Amino acid sequence: MRVLIIDDEPLACERIRTLLVDEPGIEILGECHDGRSALTAIRELGPDLVFLDVQMPELDGFAVLEQIAPDAMPVVIFVTAFDQYAIKAFEVCALDYLLKPFDRDRFSKALSRGRVEFERRSAGDLSARLRSVLDEWKGRKPCLDRLVIRSGGRVFFLRLDELDWVEAAGNYVRLHAGREEYLYRETMSRLEATLDPEKFARIHRSVIVNVERVKELHPLFRGDYAVILRDGRKLTLSKAYRDRLRV
């Protein structure tokens, strides 16, 4: 598998190169330190896998991908240092990313996923998935199917079909999934805008609910309703949001 390393930090490139040296079946094509040289290298060398930084001079990582023809799109592993949008972009892309600083184990897992994707992909399938990332980057926001959660020093995925309901918590939202709760740095309005409106409904200014979890609705007073979830949790459907559940 032919690999190209793209990062504007020479030490970051050196780190990836060092980790690749002992990996079997890898040919390192070279390094690029800015977006324009990266674009040229991808077009001329045709790498199978690219480790791609997000924030670079001249052209950022997304701008580079935007100018690559679909049939020339390599497998892409994003590399970023605490760039939340890069993580969200990965959610749509469903390949992988490396969050700086990363250790050998995390790198090996990312590379393994890259190998599998390279082996299984078809040019059309991969291109469509990467194009969906570019669509989001340019302002067309597809619905997410998972969130990236940071908790206790680890980063993991929470699939939205596991999510029961959401409540506002200051500058955060509190995600309820079964017996687990997670704080997620996002506003209610922004989160609502990324959720599938067929699956999630805002029933109160501070509550969003997975409609599949709703078991019963009981009328209260002044047009409000009690929303009973399948686990017995009781929430309130405000009169102002009644049309969200078609009551």
C-alpha positions as CSV (number, residue, x, y, z in Angstrom):
1,M,0.0,0.0,0.0
2,R,1.5,3.3,-1.2
3,V,1.3,6.0,1.5
4,L,1.6,9.8,1.3
5,I,2.1,11.9,4.5
6,I,0.7,15.4,4.5
7,D,1.2,17.7,7.5
8,D,2.6,21.2,7.9
9,E,4.6,20.2,11.0
10,P,7.8,18.4,10.1
11,L,7.9,16.7,13.5
12,A,4.4,15.3,12.9
13,C,5.5,13.9,9.5
14,E,8.6,12.4,11.1
15,R,6.5,10.7,13.8
16,I,4.2,9.1,11.2
17,R,7.2,8.1,9.0
18,T,8.9,6.5,12.0
19,L,5.8,4.5,12.9
20,L,5.4,3.3,9.3
21,V,8.9,2.0,8.9
22,D,8.3,-1.3,10.7
23,E,4.9,-1.9,9.0
24,P,4.9,-4.6,6.4
25,G,3.6,-4.0,2.9
26,I,4.0,-0.2,3.1
27,E,5.7,2.1,0.6
28,I,6.2,5.7,1.7
29,L,5.9,7.9,-1.3
30,G,6.9,11.1,0.4
31,E,5.8,14.1,2.6
32,C,4.0,17.3,1.8
33,H,3.9,20.4,4.1
34,D,1.3,22.5,2.5
35,G,-2.0,22.1,0.7
36,R,-0.8,22.9,-2.8
37,S,2.1,20.6,-2.9
38,A,-0.2,17.9,-1.4
39,L,-2.7,18.4,-4.2
40,T,0.1,18.0,-6.8
41,A,1.5,14.9,-5.1
42,I,-1.9,13.2,-4.9
43,R,-2.6,13.8,-8.6
44,E,0.9,12.8,-9.8
45,L,1.7,9.9,-7.4
46,G,-1.7,8.4,-7.0
47,P,-1.3,7.2,-3.3
48,D,-3.5,4.4,-1.9
49,L,-3.6,6.0,1.6
50,V,-3.0,9.5,2.7
51,F,-2.4,10.8,6.3
52,L,-3.9,14.2,5.9
53,D,-3.7,17.2,8.3
54,V,-6.7,19.5,8.4
55,Q,-5.2,22.9,9.1
56,M,-2.4,23.8,6.6
57,P,-1.1,26.8,4.7
58,E,-2.6,27.8,1.4
59,L,-5.1,25.0,1.2
60,D,-6.5,23.1,4.1
61,G,-7.1,19.4,4.1
62,F,-10.8,19.7,3.0
63,A,-9.9,22.1,0.2
64,V,-7.3,19.5,-1.1
65,L,-9.9,16.7,-1.1
66,E,-12.4,19.0,-2.9
67,Q,-10.1,19.3,-5.9
68,I,-9.3,15.6,-6.2
69,A,-11.2,13.7,-9.0
70,P,-13.5,11.0,-7.6
71,D,-11.7,8.2,-9.4
72,A,-8.4,9.4,-7.9
73,M,-9.5,9.7,-4.3
74,P,-7.2,7.7,-1.9
75,V,-8.2,6.3,1.4
76,V,-7.9,9.2,3.9
77,I,-7.0,9.2,7.6
78,F,-7.4,12.7,9.0
79,V,-4.7,14.0,11.4
80,T,-5.7,16.8,13.7
81,A,-4.9,18.6,17.0
82,F,-8.1,19.2,18.9
83,D,-10.1,20.3,15.8
84,Q,-13.7,19.5,16.6
85,Y,-14.9,20.1,13.1
86,A,-12.3,17.6,11.8
87,I,-13.8,15.0,14.2
88,K,-17.3,15.8,12.9
89,A,-16.1,15.4,9.4
90,F,-14.7,12.0,10.2
91,E,-18.1,11.1,11.6
92,V,-19.6,11.6,8.2
93,C,-16.6,10.0,6.4
94,A,-16.5,7.0,8.6
95,L,-12.8,6.3,7.9
96,D,-10.6,7.3,10.8
97,Y,-8.6,10.2,12.3
98,L,-5.6,10.6,14.5
99,L,-5.8,13.0,17.4
100,K,-2.5,14.6,18.2
101,P,-0.6,13.5,20.2
102,F,-1.2,9.8,19.4
103,D,0.7,6.7,20.6
104,R,1.8,3.6,18.6
105,D,-1.3,1.6,19.5
106,R,-3.7,4.2,18.3
107,F,-1.7,4.7,15.1
108,S,-1.7,0.9,14.5
109,K,-5.5,0.8,14.8
110,A,-5.9,3.7,12.4
111,L,-3.5,2.1,9.9
112,S,-5.4,-1.3,10.2
113,R,-8.7,0.4,9.4
114,G,-7.0,2.1,6.5
115,R,-5.8,-1.2,5.2
116,V,-9.2,-2.7,5.5
117,E,-10.8,0.2,3.7
118,F,-8.2,0.1,1.0
119,E,-8.9,-3.6,0.4
120,R,-12.7,-3.4,0.5
121,R,-13.4,-0.1,-1.2
122,S,-14.6,0.5,-4.6
123,A,-13.7,3.9,-6.1
124,G,-17.4,4.9,-6.4
125,D,-18.2,4.0,-2.8
126,L,-15.3,5.8,-1.2
127,S,-15.8,8.8,-3.4
128,A,-19.4,9.2,-2.4
129,R,-18.5,9.0,1.3
130,L,-15.8,11.6,1.0
131,R,-18.0,13.8,-1.1
132,S,-20.5,13.8,1.8
133,V,-17.7,15.2,4.0
134,L,-17.1,18.0,1.5
135,D,-20.8,18.8,1.3
136,E,-20.9,19.3,5.1
137,W,-17.7,21.4,4.9
138,K,-19.4,23.7,2.4
139,G,-22.5,24.2,4.5
140,R,-24.8,21.4,3.4
141,K,-25.2,19.5,6.6
142,P,-26.3,15.8,6.4
143,C,-27.8,14.2,9.4
144,L,-25.3,12.6,11.7
145,D,-25.5,8.9,12.7
146,R,-23.0,9.1,15.6
147,L,-21.4,11.6,18.0
148,V,-17.8,11.7,19.2
149,I,-17.7,11.7,23.0
150,R,-14.8,12.7,25.1
151,S,-15.0,11.3,28.6
152,G,-12.5,10.3,31.2
153,G,-9.5,10.9,29.0
154,R,-10.9,8.7,26.1
155,V,-12.6,9.4,22.9
156,F,-15.4,7.0,21.6
157,F,-18.5,7.0,19.4
158,L,-22.1,7.1,20.6
159,R,-24.5,6.0,17.8
160,L,-27.5,8.1,17.7
161,D,-29.8,5.1,17.7
162,E,-28.5,4.4,21.2
163,L,-29.6,7.9,22.4
164,D,-32.8,8.1,24.4
165,W,-33.1,11.9,25.1
166,V,-31.1,15.1,25.5
167,E,-31.4,17.9,28.0
168,A,-29.8,21.3,28.1
169,A,-27.0,21.8,30.5
170,G,-25.7,25.4,30.2
171,N,-23.1,25.6,27.4
172,Y,-23.4,21.8,27.1
173,V,-26.1,19.2,26.5
174,R,-26.5,16.1,28.6
175,L,-26.9,12.9,26.5
176,H,-28.9,10.1,28.0
177,A,-28.3,6.6,26.6
178,G,-29.7,3.8,28.7
179,R,-28.0,4.0,32.1
180,E,-25.2,6.2,30.8
181,E,-25.0,10.0,30.8
182,Y,-22.5,12.1,28.9
183,L,-21.8,15.8,28.7
184,Y,-21.3,17.0,25.2
185,R,-20.1,20.5,24.3
186,E,-22.9,21.8,22.0
187,T,-26.0,23.9,22.1
188,M,-29.5,22.5,21.9
189,S,-30.2,24.4,18.7
190,R,-27.0,23.3,16.9
191,L,-27.4,19.7,17.9
192,E,-31.1,19.7,16.8
193,A,-30.0,21.0,13.4
194,T,-27.8,17.9,12.9
195,L,-30.3,15.3,14.0
196,D,-32.7,13.4,11.8
197,P,-36.1,15.1,12.3
198,E,-37.8,11.8,11.5
199,K,-36.1,10.2,14.5
200,F,-35.6,13.1,17.0
201,A,-38.1,15.8,18.2
202,R,-37.6,18.8,20.4
203,I,-40.4,18.7,22.9
204,H,-39.3,21.5,25.1
205,R,-36.8,24.3,24.8
206,S,-34.5,22.2,27.0
207,V,-35.4,18.6,25.8
208,I,-34.9,16.6,22.7
209,V,-36.3,13.0,22.6
210,N,-35.8,10.0,20.4
211,V,-39.3,9.4,19.1
212,E,-38.7,5.6,19.0
213,R,-38.4,5.7,22.8
214,V,-41.8,7.4,23.4
215,K,-44.4,5.0,24.9
216,E,-47.3,7.2,26.0
217,L,-48.5,10.7,26.0
218,H,-50.7,12.0,28.9
219,P,-52.5,15.4,28.7
220,L,-51.6,17.7,31.5
221,F,-53.0,21.3,31.6
222,R,-52.8,24.4,29.4
223,G,-51.9,22.2,26.4
224,D,-48.9,20.5,27.9
225,Y,-48.4,16.7,27.8
226,A,-46.5,14.2,29.9
227,V,-44.2,12.1,27.7
228,I,-43.6,8.6,29.1
229,L,-40.5,6.8,27.6
230,R,-40.2,3.1,27.4
231,D,-37.9,3.0,30.4
232,G,-40.5,4.9,32.5
233,R,-38.8,8.2,32.4
234,K,-41.3,11.1,32.4
235,L,-40.6,14.2,30.3
236,T,-42.8,17.2,29.4
237,L,-44.0,18.1,26.0
238,S,-44.5,21.9,26.0
239,K,-47.6,23.3,24.2
240,A,-45.2,25.4,22.0
241,Y,-43.7,22.1,20.7
242,R,-46.8,20.0,20.3
243,D,-46.6,19.9,16.5
244,R,-43.2,18.2,16.8
245,L,-44.9,15.0,18.0
246,R,-48.1,15.7,16.0
247,V,-50.3,15.9,19.1
